């Protein structure tokens, strides 16, 4: 794995984690329980990561 590929993967991980944290925080502030907010954040993170990896796979 080249340095550029590694940096791209780290950037993707960072972005997906930020999306998940924002979704969880928004859900929690919206009135859901912390456990449900955590599940919402985790699903947002996995969805964003899957979309990114699908896009990379189709690009190649």
Secondary structure, 3 states (H helix, E strand, C coil): CCHHHHHHHHHHHHHHHHHHHHHHHHHHHCCCCHHHHHHHHHHHHHHHHHHHHHHHHHHC
